[in-house]
Amino acid sequence: MSDLEAYRARAATWLESMVPAFGKAARKGLSEADDLALARRYQAAKFEAGYAGINWPVEYGGQGLGHLEKVTFDSEEMKHGFPNAYFGISLGMPVPILMQFGEDKAFVKERVLKALRGEEIWCQLFSEPAGGSDLAGLRTKAEPDGNGWKINGQKVWTSWAQYSDYGVIVVRTDPNVPKHKGLTYFWVDMKAPGVTVRPIRLAGGDSHVNEVFFDDVKVDDDHRMSPVGGGFAVAMATLMIERYVATDSGGFGPHLDLFVALAWDINLNGKPAIDDGRIRQQIARNYAMRNGLNSITARAMAMMQAGMVPGPEGSLNKLVSVRSRQKLSELAIDLQGNDGFAFDDHASQKEDWTSSWINAPTGRIAGGADEMLLNTIAEKILGLPQDHRPDKGVPFNQIPA
Amino acid sequence: MSILYDEGQQAIATESRRVLEARMNKDELLPLLEMTGRYHEGFWNTAKEQGWTALALPEEYGGLALGLVELGLIAHQAGRTLSGAPFLTSGFGCAKAIELYGSDEQKTRWLPALASGEIVGVVAFASGSDPLPAYPAIRFADGRISGRAAGVTGGLVADIAVVYAMGSLGPVLVVAELSDVERSAIGGFDNSRCYAHLGFTDIPAQPLAIDGAAREAALHILSLQAVITAHEQTGGAEAMMEIARDYALTRRAFGQVIGAFQSVKHRIAELYGLVELARANCIHAASREGKDDFIIAAAAARLSATEAYDTAARDCIQIHGGIGVTWEIGLHLHMRRARSLAIEQGNGLFWEDILVDRLTGEAA
């Protein structure tokens, strides 16, 4: 057994032992407040067992291991439905970027430890009503105020802001220069006066994202994590941190086995649907697609193990898997006929086709819309030109609204 | 587990690409479309001279003892430049059937000549639209076969064929010399494939696999060939994607290169996705030879490669506009090849059923 496989086996054993206390069954029927409390205990247990901050520096409380161990652990953890989503953003981007760009090391270390133990949560304040994909078009502004800054504006789609203690934020500090050049990066105290968080209910009924309003929120200059006007580079660094993450060729929806089981159960024209050519074709096509993504992932892992840099094809995963999941979920509902009307808004997206379907559009938009992913493939991998951008080189305050 | 190509394998890819790019060009392939019974001799001579015919055969019979991974890499390059003859894949299938199911005497008789390329081998499994029928149309009795094998790839020029026939107790796999066979050429859309109907009348044939074992043997051979063909399709799809990309970077309309329009650039990015999924499935399938899930992996490779090549050929021509549909530019060579390869070794419908039968345990 390779070292990595031994690591995987140890992680799997430990995760199994956590199932009674933190698994799907333990979470069933909990209010969100109780679930969050359970999640904090789970995160603390991970920290104690050495599974928090797996690939982070030891000096900050991490384990000092590599991406491979991190991805391996995450792939195993994904199987059990543990309450880890509340910390996904926090530990995924804002806290690593704080380690990288935070100036006050003692402060950083204290925050990192509390985040690793699940005691504090960080959010990422990037998107705005006027700009999601067009990040650099953001309008929230910070103006000099005494020795520090004063922030005014609005962010949106901020995951878990309602539970967050801190956030990282990109704001406009100079509207007289082209849009990318007038941005600055700060961290903010989410409990500071003038910060208002308002949850947004999504189509599936849940409310993990929020609007966040800033009204004369004062921050000291030592909250600044980039040079003045240098915020865009730190924002890009934030988005690039998790280049190799655990993936799911099922698009974080149900496994194909569940579709096959459904097709056995349901009759079409007096025969099991599994005998129907239309159904068989979709099973075969989805299998081929998922098998291709799995092979890409397996190869990327093997390359990392060999000390090589994986190819750019890993960027296909979310694009291909989530939209296929969306269509397969539609077919699964279709297959059930009038039995397909029912909906349990607490059902798991990984087990229930209706829940998978209703939440699929979020998956295709969050973390890079399909269209932006296609642009990235076209421009960065294939060398095709950028779109025509009328705002290019134009001072932000002269861009036609 | 998927594999990473080692240095030797990378060298095979690089060298075969260099050779084929130097020797193949569309101006020699276009006239072949209008002739039956002709293939690109330069391609076939190259395959023999480079040892590609011997690549995946055992050393004791003149082979190089490499496998699906290596032959797949060459097929990928052949797909990029449009292979000028189908015999690399057809001969490989024929030779593998003899190697895996034949007697020592049969191996000694045929394998060295197939490895050197001295003779051309093909397989004839299909009956009409059925790639692997439950009741083959050709009959086998008393050491002879009779009947008609429809649409045999390479059939016009082949020296021997492995034939799926009906024996007294069920299907059998036999090998037959074709010198006395009646061949009727199929005037088709991709004529260098040398398609022919083969008419057998009391032609001597030697059994390779009989009774219950024949169908499984034929499916295994078809799967091996399918993996090679999938590599060739992926190579063709990759070439179409690159040609589309290069054209989109130079052709201008409405004051900019057309690659700056999202309708064009996203279409090419989608092709990239299809090509990479097909490539990943091919690499995986080639590494699964001999494993329980080999046929599933082969089917997945075949399905994704067919989708990639058809789509890439279609979209590449569309992105070119009017020039794309001219005879001279030759993009239709790929469009034709995408369809002929989609059918050879079993069409998509066949592989979908094979795959789902296995996923659901129905084939067991």
Boltz contact constraints between the chains, C-beta under 6 A:
constraints:
  - contact:
      token1: [A, 260]
      token2: [B, 360]
      max_distance: 6.0
  - contact:
      token1: [A, 274]
      token2: [B, 360]
      max_distance: 6.0
  - contact:
      token1: [A, 280]
      token2: [B, 356]
      max_distance: 6.0
  - contact:
      token1: [A, 281]
      token2: [B, 352]
      max_distance: 6.0
  - contact:
      token1: [A, 283]
      token2: [B, 356]
      max_distance: 6.0
  - contact:
      token1: [A, 284]
      token2: [B, 352]
      max_distance: 6.0
  - contact:
      token1: [A, 284]
      token2: [B, 355]
      max_distance: 6.0
  - contact:
      token1: [A, 284]
      token2: [B, 356]
      max_distance: 6.0
  - contact:
      token1: [A, 288]
      token2: [B, 300]
      max_distance: 6.0
  - contact:
      token1: [A, 288]
      token2: [B, 303]
      max_distance: 6.0
  - contact:
      token1: [A, 288]
      token2: [B, 304]
      max_distance: 6.0
  - contact:
      token1: [A, 291]
      token2: [B, 281]
      max_distance: 6.0
  - contact:
      token1: [A, 291]
      token2: [B, 300]
      max_distance: 6.0
  - contact:
      token1: [A, 292]
      token2: [B, 277]
      max_distance: 6.0
  - contact:
      token1: [A, 292]
      token2: [B, 280]
      max_distance: 6.0
  - contact:
      token1: [A, 292]
      token2: [B, 281]
      max_distance: 6.0
  - contact:
      token1: [A, 292]
      token2: [B, 304]
      max_distance: 6.0
  - contact:
      token1: [A, 295]
      token2: [B, 2]
      max_distance: 6.0
  - contact:
      token1: [A, 295]
      token2: [B, 280]
      max_distance: 6.0
  - contact:
      token1: [A, 295]
      token2: [B, 284]
      max_distance: 6.0
  - contact:
      token1: [A, 296]
      token2: [B, 280]
      max_distance: 6.0
  - contact:
      token1: [A, 298]
      token2: [B, 2]
      max_distance: 6.0
  - contact:
      token1: [A, 299]
      token2: [B, 2]
      max_distance: 6.0
  - contact:
      token1: [A, 302]
      token2: [B, 4]
      max_distance: 6.0
  - contact:
      token1: [A, 313]
      token2: [B, 276]
      max_distance: 6.0
  - contact:
      token1: [A, 316]
      token2: [B, 273]
      max_distance: 6.0
  - contact:
      token1: [A, 316]
      token2: [B, 276]
      max_distance: 6.0
  - contact:
      token1: [A, 320]
      token2: [B, 273]
      max_distance: 6.0
  - contact:
      token1: [A, 374]
      token2: [B, 266]
      max_distance: 6.0
  - contact:
      token1: [A, 374]
      token2: [B, 269]
      max_distance: 6.0
  - contact:
      token1: [A, 377]
      token2: [B, 269]
      max_distance: 6.0
  - contact:
      token1: [A, 377]
      token2: [B, 272]
      max_distance: 6.0
  - contact:
      token1: [A, 378]
      token2: [B, 265]
      max_distance: 6.0
  - contact:
      token1: [A, 378]
      token2: [B, 269]
      max_distance: 6.0
  - contact:
      token1: [A, 382]
      token2: [B, 245]
      max_distance: 6.0
  - contact:
      token1: [A, 384]
      token2: [B, 259]
      max_distance: 6.0
  - contact:
      token1: [A, 384]
      token2: [B, 265]
      max_distance: 6.0
  - contact:
      token1: [A, 385]
      token2: [B, 259]
      max_distance: 6.0
  - contact:
      token1: [A, 385]
      token2: [B, 260]
      max_distance: 6.0
